[in-house]
Amino acid sequence: MRRLAVLSLHTSPLAQPGTGDGGGMNVYVRELSSALARAGVVCDVFTRAWSDDLPTSLSIEPGFRVHYVSAGPPTPIAKESLPDVIDEFTDGVLKRMGSSETFGADEDLPFEAVHANYWLSGVAGHLIKHQMNLPLVSTFHTLDRVKAEASPEEVEADASHRRAEAEATVIRCSDTVLASCSVEAAQISDLYHADPSRIRIVAPGVDHAFFGPGDRGQARRALGLPDKGPLLLFVGRIQPLKGVAVAVETLAALIPGYSDAHLVVVGGPSGPQGEAEVARLHSLVGELGLEERVFFVPPRPHELLSTHYRAADVCLVPSRSESFGLVALEAAACGTPVVASDVGGLRSLIDHGRTGYLVEDPSPEAFAAWVRQILAEPLLAERLGTGSVLRARRYTWARAAHLLSGIYDELTVGRLVECS
């Protein structure tokens, strides 16, 4: 049996996706840690304590625990302010890792590796690697230099201009850098001059027990949505990078031919421009006369999202950048065709014309054109849905855990990478 220290500084794996900074990374850390625990890898996840009411440690299931580490004030703080608490978080994790008080039956099982998620955790992992002489595995989820190309205004709003340099340092020091797909692997190599031999592709998974095909009419009735007419869906954090406005304008472009079409937006504001983006969206909906056509739904527990996917005719993913695109995978697993931006990991998830469509021109008119084609041809929609389900079955958390277990085995017998 092996033991892993998993770092997730800025957001807890137990936080609800779609709220604050919670998103696909929360799902990734939680589901992957659970799958690793079932595969015999003990996972101790360390995250920042954002409240005084949180327990010191929480056992989620055998072999998977979450530890809340004091760092900064015990309140939620903006992500751009978190670099100031990295050192305190690192010290707290090191203290916990050296203590046997909270680990129960695993107290004599030594840590064999550190797995850092996102650049903030990567900085902490870099320090912990050298303090404890442990191999470092890093997953970035998003990259500053990729984001800068897709959404420069959000990078400018980020107070921490050290991010790209920190990512480069962590990449140079990591014994293994994980990428979700070949597109992200190439970005890490090209933009950060990373050694390709230390980049390994481990795709996230989907829980097929929750996300699977179902009856569309029943799903709509369960959610109180209109029984008839096309239904578009957007799921994700509301921020400019995710392109929610494109989804709204796509609906407007459809209305002349489909007067009974609707759009459901599931998610909440995120990032420094989140609240302003929500206000802008509501204003846009009003300007376009879509008040009765757009339903804004607060973030939902992750396992309940499947009903929304099943209710929709098409899931829109108009992001400017996506390292992977978990929403697209979950929709596909439910048999819902996806129309998505031709960017990042979405290119590896969607087989254009067979499981959905990739849009090179990220305009509402271009999105609407593909949506119209799906709506106009029921047999095409059925074929896309069937193809989506078959493709999604390739992605499981158990498979990701199996691949990672092999990577951890390699790390424990090799020499640690020295910082260059």
SULGIPE-V962758 format. One record per residue. N is the residue number from 0. SS is DSSP state (helix for helix, strand for strand, loop for the rest). NEAR is the number of other C-alpha atoms within 8 Angstrom. D_CENTER is the distance of its C-alpha to the mean C-alpha in Angstrom with 1 decimal. Layout:
N | SS | NEAR | D_CENTER
N | SS | NEAR | D_CENTER
This chain:
0 | loop | 5 | 28.2
1 | strand | 10 | 25.8
2 | strand | 13 | 24.0
3 | strand | 13 | 20.9
4 | strand | 12 | 19.9
5 | strand | 12 | 16.2
6 | strand | 13 | 15.4
7 | loop | 16 | 12.8
8 | loop | 12 | 15.0
9 | loop | 11 | 13.5
10 | loop | 11 | 11.6
11 | loop | 11 | 12.7
12 | loop | 11 | 11.0
13 | loop | 6 | 13.4
14 | loop | 9 | 12.4
15 | loop | 12 | 11.8
16 | loop | 14 | 8.5
17 | loop | 17 | 9.9
18 | loop | 14 | 12.4
19 | loop | 9 | 13.0
20 | loop | 11 | 10.2
21 | loop | 14 | 8.3
22 | loop | 12 | 5.0
23 | helix | 8 | 1.9
24 | helix | 10 | 4.0
25 | helix | 15 | 6.7
26 | helix | 10 | 6.6
27 | helix | 10 | 6.5
28 | helix | 11 | 9.3
29 | helix | 10 | 11.1
30 | helix | 9 | 11.4
31 | helix | 12 | 12.1
32 | helix | 10 | 14.5
33 | helix | 10 | 16.1
34 | helix | 11 | 16.7
35 | helix | 15 | 18.0
36 | helix | 13 | 20.3
37 | helix | 8 | 21.7
38 | loop | 9 | 22.3
39 | loop | 9 | 24.4
40 | strand | 13 | 22.2
41 | strand | 12 | 22.5
42 | strand | 14 | 19.3
43 | strand | 13 | 20.0
44 | strand | 12 | 16.9
45 | strand | 14 | 18.0
46 | strand | 14 | 16.6
47 | strand | 14 | 18.5
48 | loop | 12 | 20.9
49 | loop | 11 | 20.5
50 | loop | 8 | 23.5
51 | loop | 7 | 26.9
52 | loop | 4 | 26.5
53 | loop | 8 | 23.9
54 | loop | 6 | 25.4
55 | loop | 7 | 25.7
56 | strand | 9 | 24.0
57 | strand | 8 | 22.7
58 | strand | 8 | 23.0
59 | strand | 7 | 20.3
60 | strand | 7 | 22.1
61 | loop | 7 | 24.4
62 | loop | 11 | 23.0
63 | strand | 14 | 19.9
64 | strand | 13 | 20.4
65 | strand | 12 | 18.7
66 | strand | 11 | 20.9
67 | strand | 12 | 21.0
68 | strand | 12 | 22.5
69 | loop | 12 | 24.5
70 | loop | 12 | 23.7
71 | loop | 6 | 24.9
72 | loop | 7 | 25.9
73 | loop | 10 | 24.8
74 | loop | 8 | 23.1
75 | loop | 7 | 19.8
76 | loop | 7 | 20.0
77 | loop | 8 | 18.4
78 | helix | 8 | 15.9
79 | helix | 8 | 18.4
80 | helix | 10 | 20.9
81 | helix | 11 | 19.1
82 | helix | 8 | 20.7
83 | helix | 6 | 23.9
84 | helix | 10 | 23.0
85 | helix | 13 | 21.7
86 | helix | 8 | 25.2
87 | helix | 10 | 25.8
88 | helix | 14 | 22.5
89 | helix | 12 | 23.5
90 | helix | 8 | 27.0
91 | helix | 11 | 25.8
92 | helix | 10 | 23.7
93 | helix | 9 | 26.7
94 | helix | 8 | 29.0
95 | helix | 9 | 27.0
96 | helix | 8 | 26.7
97 | loop | 6 | 30.5
98 | loop | 7 | 31.4
99 | loop | 10 | 32.1
100 | loop | 6 | 32.3
101 | loop | 8 | 28.9
102 | loop | 7 | 28.2
103 | helix | 7 | 30.9
104 | helix | 5 | 31.9
105 | helix | 6 | 29.6
106 | loop | 10 | 31.3
107 | loop | 6 | 33.2
108 | loop | 7 | 30.4
109 | loop | 7 | 29.5
110 | loop | 11 | 26.1
111 | loop | 10 | 25.7
112 | strand | 14 | 22.6
113 | strand | 16 | 20.0
114 | strand | 13 | 16.2
115 | strand | 16 | 14.6
116 | strand | 17 | 11.0
117 | helix | 12 | 10.7
118 | helix | 12 | 14.2
119 | helix | 12 | 15.6
120 | helix | 14 | 15.4
121 | helix | 14 | 16.6
122 | helix | 12 | 19.7
123 | helix | 13 | 20.5
124 | helix | 14 | 20.0
125 | helix | 12 | 22.4
126 | helix | 9 | 25.0
127 | helix | 13 | 24.6
128 | helix | 12 | 25.0
129 | helix | 8 | 28.4
130 | helix | 6 | 29.5
131 | helix | 6 | 29.1
132 | loop | 8 | 29.4
133 | loop | 12 | 26.3
134 | strand | 14 | 24.2
135 | strand | 15 | 20.8
136 | strand | 13 | 17.7
137 | strand | 15 | 15.0
138 | strand | 11 | 11.3
139 | loop | 10 | 10.5
140 | loop | 8 | 6.9
141 | loop | 9 | 8.9
142 | loop | 9 | 12.7
143 | helix | 10 | 15.3
144 | helix | 8 | 17.7
145 | helix | 10 | 15.4
146 | helix | 12 | 14.5
147 | helix | 10 | 18.2
148 | helix | 7 | 19.2
149 | helix | 9 | 17.0
150 | loop | 11 | 17.3
151 | helix | 9 | 20.1
152 | helix | 6 | 20.9
153 | helix | 12 | 17.6
154 | helix | 10 | 18.3
155 | helix | 7 | 21.9
156 | helix | 7 | 20.9
157 | loop | 9 | 19.1
158 | loop | 7 | 22.0
159 | loop | 8 | 21.0
160 | loop | 6 | 22.4
161 | loop | 6 | 22.4
162 | helix | 9 | 18.7
163 | helix | 10 | 19.5
164 | helix | 7 | 22.4
165 | helix | 10 | 20.7
166 | helix | 13 | 18.0
167 | helix | 9 | 21.1
168 | helix | 9 | 22.8
169 | helix | 13 | 20.2
170 | helix | 11 | 19.8
171 | helix | 9 | 23.6
172 | helix | 12 | 23.8
173 | loop | 13 | 21.1
174 | loop | 11 | 22.8
175 | strand | 10 | 19.8
176 | strand | 12 | 16.8
177 | strand | 13 | 14.0
178 | strand | 13 | 12.6
179 | loop | 13 | 10.5
180 | loop | 13 | 13.4
181 | helix | 10 | 16.7
182 | helix | 11 | 15.8
183 | helix | 13 | 13.6
184 | helix | 15 | 16.4
185 | helix | 8 | 18.9
186 | helix | 10 | 17.3
187 | helix | 10 | 17.3
188 | helix | 11 | 20.9
189 | helix | 8 | 22.2
190 | helix | 7 | 20.9
191 | helix | 9 | 21.3
192 | loop | 7 | 24.2
193 | loop | 11 | 22.5
194 | loop | 7 | 24.6
195 | helix | 7 | 23.3
196 | helix | 5 | 24.8
197 | helix | 9 | 22.3
198 | strand | 12 | 19.2
199 | strand | 10 | 18.1
200 | strand | 10 | 15.7
201 | loop | 11 | 13.9
202 | loop | 9 | 11.6
203 | loop | 12 | 9.1
204 | loop | 10 | 11.0
205 | loop | 12 | 11.6
206 | loop | 8 | 14.1
207 | loop | 9 | 17.0
208 | loop | 5 | 19.1
209 | loop | 7 | 17.2
210 | loop | 13 | 15.9
211 | loop | 11 | 19.1
212 | loop | 9 | 21.7
213 | loop | 7 | 24.0
214 | loop | 8 | 26.6
215 | helix | 9 | 25.6
216 | helix | 8 | 28.6
217 | helix | 8 | 28.1
218 | helix | 13 | 24.4
219 | helix | 14 | 25.7
220 | helix | 10 | 28.5
221 | helix | 8 | 26.4
222 | helix | 8 | 24.4
223 | loop | 6 | 27.6
224 | loop | 7 | 26.7
225 | loop | 7 | 29.4
226 | loop | 7 | 30.7
227 | loop | 5 | 31.7
228 | loop | 9 | 30.4
229 | loop | 11 | 27.2
230 | strand | 12 | 24.0
231 | strand | 14 | 21.0
232 | strand | 15 | 17.5
233 | strand | 13 | 14.7
234 | strand | 9 | 11.6
235 | loop | 11 | 9.3
236 | loop | 14 | 10.1
237 | strand | 14 | 13.6
238 | loop | 14 | 14.2
239 | helix | 11 | 16.1
240 | helix | 10 | 13.4
241 | helix | 13 | 11.9
242 | loop | 12 | 15.6
243 | helix | 13 | 16.4
244 | helix | 8 | 20.0
245 | helix | 11 | 20.1
246 | helix | 13 | 19.3
247 | helix | 13 | 22.2
248 | helix | 9 | 24.5
249 | helix | 12 | 23.8
250 | helix | 13 | 25.1
251 | helix | 10 | 28.1
252 | helix | 10 | 28.9
253 | helix | 12 | 29.0
254 | helix | 10 | 31.3
255 | loop | 7 | 34.6
256 | loop | 5 | 34.3
257 | loop | 9 | 32.4
258 | loop | 7 | 33.7
259 | loop | 8 | 32.1
260 | loop | 13 | 28.4
261 | strand | 12 | 25.8
262 | strand | 14 | 22.2
263 | strand | 12 | 19.9
264 | strand | 11 | 17.2
265 | strand | 14 | 14.9
266 | loop | 15 | 13.2
267 | loop | 13 | 14.6
268 | strand | 14 | 15.3
269 | loop | 14 | 13.1
270 | loop | 10 | 14.4
271 | loop | 9 | 18.1
272 | loop | 10 | 18.7
273 | helix | 13 | 16.9
274 | helix | 9 | 20.2
275 | helix | 7 | 22.1
276 | helix | 12 | 19.7
277 | helix | 11 | 20.2
278 | helix | 8 | 24.0
279 | helix | 8 | 24.0
280 | helix | 11 | 22.4
281 | helix | 8 | 25.0
282 | helix | 8 | 27.7
283 | helix | 10 | 26.7
284 | helix | 12 | 26.8
285 | helix | 9 | 30.3
286 | helix | 7 | 31.5
287 | loop | 7 | 30.7
288 | loop | 7 | 32.3
289 | loop | 10 | 29.3
290 | loop | 7 | 29.5
291 | loop | 6 | 30.3
292 | loop | 8 | 27.8
293 | strand | 12 | 24.5
294 | strand | 9 | 23.1
295 | strand | 8 | 20.7
296 | strand | 9 | 19.1
297 | loop | 7 | 17.6
298 | loop | 11 | 14.3
299 | loop | 12 | 15.0
300 | loop | 8 | 14.5
301 | helix | 7 | 11.8
302 | helix | 7 | 14.6
303 | helix | 8 | 16.5
304 | helix | 9 | 14.3
305 | helix | 13 | 16.1
306 | helix | 11 | 19.2
307 | helix | 12 | 17.9
308 | helix | 13 | 16.8
309 | helix | 16 | 20.3
310 | helix | 13 | 22.0
311 | loop | 13 | 21.0
312 | loop | 12 | 22.9
313 | strand | 12 | 20.2
314 | strand | 15 | 16.5
315 | strand | 11 | 16.0
316 | strand | 14 | 13.1
317 | loop | 13 | 15.0
318 | loop | 12 | 12.5
319 | loop | 11 | 14.5
320 | loop | 11 | 11.9
321 | loop | 11 | 8.8
322 | loop | 13 | 8.4
323 | loop | 11 | 7.5
324 | loop | 10 | 6.9
325 | helix | 8 | 5.9
326 | helix | 9 | 8.2
327 | helix | 13 | 10.8
328 | helix | 11 | 11.0
329 | helix | 13 | 11.4
330 | helix | 16 | 14.0
331 | helix | 16 | 15.7
332 | helix | 17 | 16.1
333 | loop | 15 | 17.9
334 | loop | 15 | 20.1
335 | loop | 16 | 19.1
336 | strand | 15 | 19.6
337 | strand | 15 | 16.9
338 | strand | 16 | 18.1
339 | strand | 14 | 15.7
340 | strand | 14 | 16.2
341 | loop | 9 | 17.5
342 | loop | 10 | 15.1
343 | loop | 12 | 13.0
344 | loop | 15 | 11.3
345 | helix | 16 | 12.4
346 | helix | 11 | 15.8
347 | helix | 10 | 15.4
348 | helix | 10 | 14.0
349 | loop | 12 | 16.7
350 | loop | 10 | 20.3
351 | strand | 8 | 22.0
352 | loop | 7 | 24.8
353 | loop | 11 | 24.1
354 | loop | 17 | 20.8
355 | strand | 13 | 20.1
356 | strand | 13 | 20.7
357 | strand | 12 | 19.3
358 | strand | 11 | 20.8
359 | loop | 6 | 22.1
360 | loop | 6 | 23.6
361 | loop | 10 | 21.0
362 | loop | 7 | 23.7
363 | helix | 11 | 24.0
364 | helix | 8 | 27.1
365 | helix | 10 | 25.4
366 | helix | 13 | 22.6
367 | helix | 12 | 25.4
368 | helix | 8 | 27.5
369 | helix | 10 | 25.2
370 | helix | 10 | 24.6
371 | helix | 9 | 28.4
372 | helix | 8 | 28.9
373 | helix | 10 | 26.7
374 | helix | 10 | 28.5
375 | helix | 6 | 31.9
376 | loop | 8 | 31.8
377 | helix | 8 | 31.0
378 | helix | 6 | 31.6
379 | helix | 8 | 29.1
380 | helix | 11 | 26.5
381 | helix | 8 | 27.4
382 | helix | 10 | 27.2
383 | helix | 15 | 23.8
384 | helix | 14 | 22.5
385 | helix | 10 | 24.3
386 | helix | 11 | 23.0
387 | helix | 16 | 19.4
388 | helix | 14 | 19.9
389 | helix | 9 | 21.7
390 | helix | 10 | 19.1
391 | helix | 12 | 16.2
392 | loop | 9 | 18.5
393 | loop | 6 | 18.0
394 | loop | 12 | 14.5
395 | loop | 12 | 14.9
396 | helix | 13 | 13.8
397 | helix | 10 | 17.5
398 | helix | 9 | 17.7
399 | helix | 14 | 14.9
400 | helix | 12 | 16.8
401 | helix | 10 | 20.0
402 | helix | 9 | 19.1
403 | helix | 9 | 17.9
404 | helix | 10 | 21.1
405 | helix | 8 | 23.1
406 | helix | 8 | 21.6
407 | helix | 9 | 22.4
408 | helix | 8 | 25.9
409 | helix | 8 | 26.4
410 | helix | 12 | 25.5
411 | helix | 9 | 27.9
412 | helix | 6 | 30.9
413 | loop | 6 | 30.3
414 | loop | 5 | 31.1
415 | loop | 9 | 28.6
416 | loop | 8 | 27.7
417 | loop | 5 | 29.6
418 | loop | 6 | 28.3
419 | loop | 4 | 29.7
